[in-house]
Structures are given as structure tokens and as C-alpha cells.
Amino acid sequence: MSSLTPYKPNGTPRVRVSRHTSDTPVGSGGGAWSDKKGHIPHKEPLTQIHTFRGIIRFPSATLDTTTMSTVQHPPITVLASSRAVVSGELTAATIVISLSTGRITSVFHSVLPPSSFPAETPYTDWSPNVLLPGLVDAHVHLNEPGRTEWEGFWTGTQAAASGGVTTVIDMPLNAIPPTTTVHGLREKVKAAEGQCWVDVGFYGGIIPGNVEELKPLVQNGVRGFKGFLIDSGVEEFPAVSSTDIAEAMAELADEPTTLMFHAEMIPPIADSVGDNVQWSLPPLVPIGPLNEYKTFLASRPTSFETYAISEILCLAHIAPNLPLHIVHLSAIEAIPLLREARAAGVKITAETCFHYLTLASEKIQDGDTRHKCCPPIRTQSNQDGLWDELLWEDDSVIKTIVSDHSPCTPELKLLPPSIAGNRLPTPPSEDDKEPGNFFSAWGGVSSVGLGLPLLWTSAYQNNRHIKPEDIARWCCANTALQVGLEKSKGQLAVGFDGDVCVFDDEAEWVIGEGGEGMLWRNKVSAYAGKKMKGCVKETWVRGQKVYERGRGFVERKPRGRLLLKRRVKA
């Protein structure tokens, strides 16, 4: 950056105006998946105003410099650190955020002193902590309205904020009504208003018979669509057939959206018929006791995932320009299928989840149903394979990492008293509702807000060579792109929302100790009691501090916005 014009306390600061063409970070118009270098050059004519506050940029066409002799500056806040992820690289940086717009106005690649800014300007130098873009968790179940006893917008978004997540995208099912109609979306929006501590967007759902609702949902601002190829576990969100998928693809072929799938499907021939995702009967021929995790794991083999993905790929030709996405990929056997399809030009990507990257089936105790989810947590060797793919030097098929936060009431987890001194209530015993029964317990791992320390701890404990830049790519830039928010979220860049996560990568703490890390409604999680390395110190949403470790939420009212502006094509 160029030198700064000194601040003149008794007068208006002089300004220097210049025209230039800038390299804009990925997401500000390029619409491409962020690679390991973090940005793609994108040329855009801008006007720079050089002041004591730094360089403030305006589109050249909107600024009349012939009559401008002075500039009146809005209030700002300034965050700096010797380590920040900017344009996909770790660098010293000073971030200037306008408090009137909530957007970043300047980024300097050095730590400027407070004297560079007017007196009274809010300024914090967080060195040596890391400044990251606010995380975008693109897969969260908030369950409101209808199942608010499971989770809700207030508690779910507070949990997100405590972990540096500044944007969550709410899944279309587990709320009643589901987001499969415009009416259902409006009901969800009504329930969310005034309750969100971070920004919230919404997905729509595809179910049999709702194809005529899909375009109206796009027009009303959903960020994408999700469908199940296997029973979802809730009757109001039935699975789709191949015919339903084909109809949805044809309807959405030219729309600015993403079509996503829970990709599990019972093959024509299988060793097990599996369960019906949540409230099922046991497999036809169980291989062991129903409270043993290996019995449950065997009921959801990797072939369920590969068969479902093959079915989706067979239909992809119907809408060749429509982005397709596999949610919560767990089976490494599916990776070659996806890589081959991408090489052939199919627009398909995948996400995986924190629990598939940090938990392994060999370490799950009998009866510990906190670990039940679908697809299931698989073996350590499978986990290693997912990490290998994420760190693939070329084009990984796994672009994003999300929480798939899917909570429920304690009773529905059927935890036996023997698990970690369980004091949770359990329902009266029934044949298929015995405590510890993996087939009857609700499936889902509560983890929203834990992703950053979980990934960092796993890297530290297992000598995985990941860097803050990697996490910013997987959990910020690429998740924002997945949901069409790449021009406003996921980057510390000029013009982007001032969403910032302050991360202490050396701090150690224990999940659940003193209530830390489990701010969702029901304090049930597979991660309770686990020691973490790295914690979030502060979370900022559009230039306003929302959360501070040790102090909690600094405002009485939530400031999150509902992201309902219609998505546009990248």
C-alpha cells in the first residue's frame, strides 16, 4: 500500500485520488473454487482515495472527482494482527471496517499503529493471534419452527458465533413445516426474525411432488436445494426417486442454485437392508447386539453411498450447467467416482464433516449413541483417506467442511447411564427403545461452533500439515461459494462484509467444561470432555463484535440478518 496522508486534527484531511486496476481476491466476482493459492486475478477499474485512514476504494463510474476536494469519512473500527489470512495467504494485516456499511473498506498488508487513525478509533492489535474470515457453516439444522425443543435460531446461532461462525445456512428439514414450499420458507423466516446472532440463509427441499415450488423458492432467496435418496427419518420430508430427481434437475437447469443430495441408497443386492435412517427396525440379519457400534456401522456400508452417487451421476446430463453437490460425504470409496465425473465435465462437488475427520469407529463405546449419524462415522483408515483427499495437491473433489449440526432432545439419544456418567433422562423401556440402541436413537452430531478447534486439534494431534489458510479455504471461501455468497462472505477483502474470527491457535481448553463450546440448546455431543488446542477469542459480524471469550455476548440484542436476496449466477 502507498504512504498515508497525515491526520490533521484541526482540519479536514487532504486526499489523493488515483485510478487503478486491482487484483480482486477469489469470490469477489470470479466465482471459482478457491485453490491453495487462494485467489484468482480479476480486473476491475476502481478509484482509490488515499487518506490518513488508508486507501478507500470506489467503482470509478460512481465517483465524480472533478468537484471533490474533501472526503467526509464514516466511523470505522480497525483490527490488526501479525497473522491474518488475506487472499488465501497468511500475512500481517490491518483490516478497516466501516461501521455504517458493515463492510471492509481497506486491507493493509502490515500492522499499522493506532496513530495511523483518528483518535478514538476503535483499534485492536491481536498479534500473534490469527485473523480469519468469519466461517460460513453451510450445513446446519436449526429445527425452528416445529421442533424448537431440539434447537432454535437463538441458541443455534449463539453456538455458531462462539466458534467464529458468522454465517449459517439452515437445512430444509426437521422444522415443521419443512422448507419445501414458499409458505414453509415464510414460516421459517417469521420464526427467525429477531433471533439470529449471526447471518442466516436457507435451503429449500426437494420431495416428491413439489417441483412447481422450486423456482418460486429460488425467487424468494433460498441458497440451494437438498433431497434424500433414502428415508430422512421425518415423515414430512420423504425421499425422492430417480424420477423426482430428473424432474427437479430439469426444472432447475438454468436457475442460479445448487442441487444437493443426501447420497445413501440401498443397492439392489446388499448384506443388510440397513435401518430407515433414524426410527427403524434393525437390519434383516443383524451381525451383533444393537448397542454395539460395529453392528450399526455394518448396516450402512459404503456401497450405500457409492450406489446413490452413481445414480445421481447417471442423471447429471439432464442439467449439465446445474451445480450438483454431495452433502456429508463419509465413504472414501466414492472419491474416484466423483473425480472421474469432474474430469468428464460434470459440475459436482462434495463436502465432508468435522465428525468424519475427527472421530473413528474403533474408538466408539458400545451404547454411546452420541456418535450416531448417517452416513455413519467410519474407520480410522477411512478418516485418513478423507484427509488425504482434502490435502490433494491438484483438484480435490471435497471442497468444503461443514458441521451438519443435527441436535435433538436428550431423551431421543437413548444414552445409557454408563456413558460418561450420563444423567440425561431416558424414556420407559420398549423393545426397540432400549438405552444404547443405535438403531432407535436419533442420528445426528451436535457441533456447530466447534469446527475450527476440532480441525486444528486433529492436525496437531495427528501431525497433519494443515495451516490457517487451508481452514479458511474449506470453511470460509469455498462454503461461501457453495451457497452463492462469494461476493460478500468468506474473505477478508475490500467490499466484503466485515465478518472476522479471532483465533488463538495455542490455547488449550476442554469442551463442556464451564459450559464452553456447547451453547446449543441440548448439551449432548460426542465431543463433550475432549481437550482442544485452539480457541476463538472474538467473533465480529459486519464490523460489530458479537462474541468475546470470557465475557460472552456483548450486545443484548442479536444483530444477525436473514440472507434472502435472490441468488445470482457466478
Secondary structure, DSSP 8 states (H G I E B T S, - for coil): --------TTS----EEEEEEEE--TTSS------TT-----EEEEEEEEETTEEEEEEGGG---SS--------EEEEEEEEEEETTEEEEEEEEEETTT-BEEEEESS---GGGS-TT--EEE-TTSEEEE-EEEEEE---TTT-TTT--HHHHHHHHHHTTEEEEEE-SSSSSS-SSSHHHHHHHHHHHTT--SSEEEE-EE--TT-HHHHHHHHHTT---EEEESS--SSTTS----HHHHHHHHHHHTTSS--EEEE-----SS-S-----TTS----SS-SS-TTSHHHHHHHS-HHHHHHHHHHHHHHGGGSTTS-EEE-S---GGGHHHHHHHHHTT--EEEEEEHHHHH--GGG--TT-GGG--SS----HHHHHHHHHHHT-SS--SEEEEE--B----HHHHT--TTTTT---------TT--TT-TTTS---B--TT-HHHHHHHHHHHTT----HHHHHIIIIIHHHHHTT-TTTSS---TTSB--EEEEEEEEEEETTGGGTT--SSS---TTTT-EEEEEEEEEEETTEEEEETTTEES-SS----B--S-----
